[in-house]
Structures are given as C-alpha cells and as structure tokens.
C-alpha cells in the first residue's frame, strides 16, 4: 500500500515527460528562436539537437546535459556574468518584446520537462520518447 503514491508520482512524471516530448515536436521552433534570442548561434545548435531528437522519436536521456544547459539559459542563470554574450543579449531585450514572452513560455516548458526527465532518471527509467 505504501508503494501506491510512488507509482502515482512515477506515472505523473511519465505523463509530464511525454507532454514535454510532444511540446518539443510541436513547438520546437519556438525553443530554437528563444535560444537564439537569449544565447546566439551556439545555443541555436544546441537546441536544434534536442528538437531533432524529439521529432525523430529518439530517447532524450542522452541529451540531458543539453536540456539542463538550455534550462539554465532560458531561466537567465547565465546573465549573472555581465560580460557574457548571454548577458549582453538579455540586456538589449525589451520586456514588452513578444519574443520575451515566448522565451518565458519555453522556460516554463523546459522547467516542467527537465524536472520530469530528471525524476524518471533518478527512478532508473530511461527511454523517454514518443513515436514519430
């Protein structure tokens, strides 16, 4: 009986991970654009790898570090170093720019997805994918 809440939590994480993969497949272009807005070409390449893996139906576990890095970028963790390219890009972004709102939505989706993937990894489950 004690295991029942753990099973429910695991199923909840599986559903969130599945929703994240679906979001990457459908809204991946928004993620790439947001990575470009806040990070530039290097971050575009990193985001395209993740989106391509999701769209191809591949497991996202090998891309965990890339997802984590994008999570940090979109949550503005990298703007603390004022001399960084990310800080300069963020500094010229107007808060009312619609692209900033899209980036915020991408950050929220990455937050949910990364937490779900991490919970599944810690539970010993891999192979989070959705059929292409």
BAFI-3210 file (N, C-alpha, C; in Angstrom, 3 decimals, decimal comma, padded with zeros to 6 digits):
// residues 132
n [1|2|3|4|5|6|7|8|9|10|11|12|13|14|15|16|17|18|19|20|21|22|23|24|25|26|27|28|29|30|31|32|33|34|35|36|37|38|39|40|41|42|43|44|45|46|47|48|49|50|51|52|53|54|55|56|57|58|59|60|61|62|63|64|65|66|67|68|69|70|71|72|73|74|75|76|77|78|79|80|81|82|83|84|85|86|87|88|89|90|91|92|93|94|95|96|97|98|99|100|101|102|103|104|105|106|107|108|109|110|111|112|113|114|115|116|117|118|119|120|121|122|123|124|125|126|127|128|129|130|131|132]
n.u [000,819|001,993|003,548|001,882|001,463|003,996|003,949|001,912|003,123|005,265|003,903|002,781|005,086|005,922|003,859|004,201|006,736|006,189|004,413|006,207|007,971|006,176|005,572|008,104|008,250|006,140|006,394|009,036|010,406|009,952|011,459|014,035|014,167|013,999|016,312|018,143|017,546|018,278|020,796|022,282|024,029|025,461|023,852|021,592|022,330|022,614|019,987|018,647|019,559|018,281|015,568|015,480|016,035|013,757|011,752|012,425|011,774|013,560|015,266|015,488|017,267|020,132|020,590|020,399|022,161|022,326|019,687|019,495|021,356|020,093|017,859|019,026|019,898|017,455|016,253|017,668|020,017|022,549|023,102|024,292|027,012|028,164|029,690|029,267|028,163|025,472|024,446|024,750|022,981|020,574|020,461|019,767|017,243|013,907|011,432|008,764|008,815|007,449|008,821|010,173|008,155|007,510|009,905|009,758|007,592|008,735|010,766|009,249|008,105|010,425|011,246|009,242|009,510|012,239|012,377|010,644|011,955|014,321|013,379|012,463|014,873|016,257|014,678|015,440|014,533|014,694|014,666|012,706|010,482|008,548|006,567|007,432]
n.v [-001,194|001,208|001,770|002,750|005,675|006,313|005,058|006,489|009,019|008,440|007,794|010,291|011,797|010,458|011,094|013,881|014,005|012,829|014,743|016,858|015,955|015,885|018,617|019,593|018,500|019,799|022,555|023,136|024,913|027,369|027,102|026,993|029,543|031,109|030,321|031,372|034,100|034,643|033,528|033,155|031,931|029,580|028,484|028,024|025,840|023,912|023,710|022,862|020,259|018,902|019,291|018,021|015,384|014,803|015,090|013,037|010,906|009,871|008,790|011,029|011,002|010,855|013,497|014,969|016,750|018,842|019,705|020,547|022,647|024,413|024,933|026,404|028,621|029,756|030,345|032,432|032,124|032,433|035,080|036,323|036,766|039,590|040,207|038,277|036,819|036,092|037,724|040,221|039,974|039,635|042,070|043,940|043,264|044,099|044,131|044,073|042,970|040,682|038,315|037,856|036,979|034,572|033,237|033,041|031,275|029,040|028,581|027,816|025,441|023,936|023,765|022,187|019,865|019,152|018,631|016,420|014,527|014,265|013,210|010,731|009,651|009,448|007,544|005,389|004,939|004,985|006,010|007,808|008,733|009,537|008,124|008,866]
n.w [000,000|000,681|-001,524|-003,485|-003,707|-004,760|-007,228|-008,454|-008,529|-010,202|-012,581|-013,074|-013,578|-015,866|-017,638|-017,764|-018,903|-021,374|-022,374|-022,565|-024,558|-026,677|-026,792|-027,552|-030,106|-031,396|-030,802|-031,052|-032,718|-031,546|-029,242|-030,349|-031,508|-029,195|-027,894|-029,658|-029,403|-026,707|-026,457|-028,838|-031,836|-031,036|-029,078|-030,548|-032,134|-030,125|-029,156|-031,439|-031,741|-029,666|-030,302|-032,796|-032,023|-030,482|-032,423|-034,129|-032,626|-030,825|-027,835|-025,127|-023,054|-023,539|-024,078|-021,834|-020,475|-022,308|-022,342|-019,717|-019,791|-021,595|-020,083|-018,004|-019,514|-020,462|-018,087|-017,284|-015,843|-016,781|-017,137|-015,080|-015,181|-016,237|-018,448|-020,295|-023,451|-023,331|-021,315|-022,499|-024,677|-023,301|-022,017|-023,983|-024,627|-024,697|-022,166|-022,986|-025,450|-027,689|-028,178|-025,845|-024,190|-025,436|-024,976|-022,216|-021,936|-023,121|-021,263|-019,061|-020,034|-020,445|-017,821|-016,577|-018,170|-017,863|-015,102|-014,939|-016,593|-015,163|-012,745|-013,636|-014,507|-012,083|-010,909|-012,254|-014,780|-018,279|-021,716|-022,618|-024,878|-027,763|-030,220|-033,540]
ca.u [000,000|002,872|004,118|000,900|001,759|005,183|003,522|001,181|004,103|006,005|003,025|002,669|006,328|005,916|002,944|004,824|007,828|005,552|003,922|007,374|008,421|005,172|005,788|009,316|007,950|005,211|006,813|010,493|010,903|009,925|012,617|015,221|014,144|014,294|017,737|018,847|017,301|018,993|022,136|023,011|024,164|025,914|022,686|020,678|022,778|022,309|018,540|018,234|019,868|017,222|014,319|015,601|015,907|012,342|010,955|012,760|011,296|014,686|015,328|016,088|018,225|021,494|020,634|020,059|023,003|021,932|018,402|019,810|022,017|019,051|017,054|019,773|019,872|016,124|015,934|018,560|021,109|023,828|023,276|024,964|028,307|027,759|030,486|028,956|027,294|024,080|024,069|024,606|021,740|019,463|020,461|019,126|015,886|012,868|010,498|007,491|009,033|006,699|009,761|010,492|007,051|007,695|011,034|009,261|006,798|009,697|011,434|008,305|008,006|011,689|011,250|008,403|010,088|013,511|012,095|010,065|013,007|015,258|012,717|012,473|016,266|016,564|013,915|016,040|013,839|015,243|013,909|011,543|010,324|007,199|006,687|007,428]
ca.v [000,000|002,366|001,992|003,342|007,065|006,349|004,683|007,638|010,065|007,991|007,969|011,731|012,203|009,891|011,899|015,187|013,797|012,617|016,055|017,646|015,489|016,358|020,058|019,778|018,178|020,778|023,938|023,180|026,114|028,442|026,889|027,382|031,008|031,657|030,080|032,366|035,411|034,820|032,950|033,255|030,759|028,376|027,938|027,526|024,493|023,012|023,493|022,093|018,848|018,367|019,278|016,968|014,084|014,607|014,910|011,734|009,873|009,300|008,957|012,308|010,814|011,249|014,955|015,544|017,904|019,927|020,211|021,278|023,898|025,293|025,322|027,488|029,791|030,373|030,852|033,591|031,830|032,766|036,531|036,838|037,250|040,732|040,267|037,136|037,120|035,930|038,927|041,319|039,762|039,900|043,497|044,738|042,752|044,870|043,211|044,001|042,286|039,410|037,188|037,604|036,178|033,227|032,648|032,698|030,051|027,955|028,319|027,065|024,089|023,266|023,508|021,003|018,710|018,756|018,013|015,096|013,645|014,024|012,298|009,399|009,174|009,062|006,329|004,302|004,744|005,705|005,738|008,675|009,109|009,410|007,660|009,962]
ca.w [000,000|000,748|-002,845|-004,376|-004,057|-005,597|-008,574|-008,992|-008,831|-011,376|-013,735|-013,299|-014,233|-017,221|-018,436|-017,996|-019,864|-022,675|-022,802|-022,929|-025,874|-027,634|-026,928|-028,351|-031,508|-031,963|-030,541|-031,019|-033,389|-030,537|-028,383|-031,113|-031,620|-027,873|-027,661|-030,474|-028,799|-025,441|-026,427|-030,092|-032,719|-030,326|-028,387|-031,585|-032,476|-029,003|-029,094|-032,622|-031,481|-028,797|-031,067|-033,812|-031,345|-030,125|-033,652|-034,701|-031,721|-030,085|-026,389|-024,751|-021,963|-023,898|-024,241|-020,531|-020,163|-023,206|-021,844|-018,493|-020,179|-022,139|-018,925|-017,350|-020,395|-020,505|-016,741|-017,120|-014,920|-017,398|-017,281|-013,884|-015,646|-017,070|-019,665|-021,169|-024,599|-022,920|-020,566|-023,465|-025,428|-022,399|-021,702|-025,037|-024,838|-024,019|-021,505|-023,709|-026,728|-027,700|-028,157|-024,435|-023,670|-025,985|-024,241|-020,882|-022,079|-023,363|-019,984|-018,233|-020,590|-020,131|-016,381|-016,338|-018,852|-017,254|-013,796|-015,160|-017,093|-014,068|-011,803|-014,240|-014,489|-010,704|-010,627|-013,013|-016,061|-019,431|-022,943|-022,755|-026,286|-028,305|-031,613|-034,529]
c.u [000,863|003,439|003,156|001,164|002,995|004,838|002,762|002,129|004,893|005,168|002,852|003,924|006,400|005,009|003,537|005,969|007,262|005,023|005,069|007,896|007,450|005,342|007,032|009,046|007,091|005,722|008,332|011,079|010,907|011,114|013,898|015,295|014,485|015,765|018,581|018,734|018,185|020,441|022,946|023,190|024,593|024,736|021,632|021,048|022,435|020,815|018,046|018,500|018,752|015,908|014,353|015,455|014,454|011,500|011,221|012,290|012,403|014,560|016,024|017,138|019,658|021,674|020,324|020,870|022,683|020,613|018,631|020,461|020,996|018,126|017,721|019,747|018,530|015,650|016,897|019,659|022,451|024,065|023,945|026,350|028,022|028,550|030,171|028,084|025,805|023,591|023,887|023,305|020,526|019,346|019,764|017,691|014,894|011,854|009,154|007,617|008,284|007,619|010,172|009,403|007,146|008,819|010,607|008,437|007,705|010,415|010,530|008,171|009,273|011,764|010,457|009,041|011,365|013,279|011,528|011,125|013,997|014,654|012,716|013,881|016,642|015,818|014,439|015,368|014,498|014,354|012,658|011,489|008,860|007,362|006,554|006,291]
c.v [001,257|002,720|002,717|004,811|007,197|006,011|005,846|008,768|009,697|008,156|009,451|012,252|011,674|010,704|013,270|015,071|013,590|013,939|016,958|017,245|015,971|017,866|020,333|019,523|019,260|022,207|024,099|024,416|027,317|028,328|027,338|028,907|031,669|031,458|031,074|033,750|035,641|034,334|033,064|031,922|029,470|027,691|027,442|026,087|023,497|022,707|022,666|020,597|018,200|018,255|018,175|015,588|013,804|014,338|013,570|010,583|009,209|009,582|010,282|012,172|011,189|012,770|015,689|016,791|019,102|020,551|021,031|022,622|024,889|025,787|026,499|028,761|030,502|030,853|031,962|033,368|032,313|034,262|037,147|037,392|038,350|040,856|039,163|037,567|037,026|037,160|040,111|041,183|040,074|041,391|044,361|044,293|043,568|043,904|043,066|043,347|040,955|038,188|036,854|036,744|034,739|032,515|032,241|031,412|028,843|027,578|027,496|025,626|023,290|022,911|022,243|019,750|018,223|018,081|016,612|014,111|013,293|013,062|010,872|008,813|008,681|007,795|005,144|004,013|005,581|005,414|006,558|009,171|008,980|009,016|008,838|009,811]
c.w [000,000|-000,624|-003,788|-004,691|-004,951|-007,047|-009,214|-009,367|-010,081|-012,642|-014,080|-014,016|-015,665|-018,137|-018,742|-019,002|-021,265|-023,240|-023,245|-024,309|-026,949|-027,868|-027,776|-029,833|-032,155|-031,874|-030,503|-031,684|-032,447|-029,596|-029,083|-031,229|-030,280|-027,514|-028,452|-029,848|-027,574|-025,452|-027,698|-030,799|-032,018|-029,642|-029,365|-031,917|-031,367|-028,937|-030,277|-032,446|-030,669|-029,559|-032,120|-033,187|-030,988|-031,367|-034,318|-033,818|-030,926|-028,590|-026,075|-023,645|-022,352|-024,015|-022,935|-020,213|-021,056|-022,749|-020,586|-018,816|-020,755|-021,033|-018,209|-018,198|-020,311|-019,141|-016,325|-016,090|-015,461|-017,545|-016,059|-014,220|-016,664|-018,360|-020,654|-022,340|-024,230|-022,159|-021,508|-024,255|-024,548|-022,112|-022,739|-025,315|-024,027|-023,405|-022,232|-025,079|-026,694|-027,667|-026,725|-023,799|-024,169|-025,242|-022,832|-020,921|-022,326|-022,071|-019,075|-018,724|-020,301|-018,654|-016,066|-016,930|-018,205|-015,907|-013,964|-015,647|-015,992|-013,044|-012,350|-014,251|-013,092|-010,285|-011,404|-014,336|-017,139|-020,626|-023,062|-024,192|-026,642|-029,757|-032,566|-035,495]
res [x|x|x|x|x|x|x|x|x|x|x|x|x|x|x|x|x|x|x|x|x|x|x|x|x|x|x|x|x|x|x|x|x|x|x|x|x|x|x|x|x|x|x|x|x|x|x|x|x|x|x|x|x|x|x|x|x|x|x|x|x|x|x|x|x|x|x|x|x|x|x|x|x|x|x|x|x|x|x|x|x|x|x|x|x|x|x|x|x|x|x|x|x|x|x|x|x|x|x|x|x|x|x|x|x|x|x|x|x|x|x|x|x|x|x|x|x|x|x|x|x|x|x|x|x|x|x|x|x|x|x|x]
***
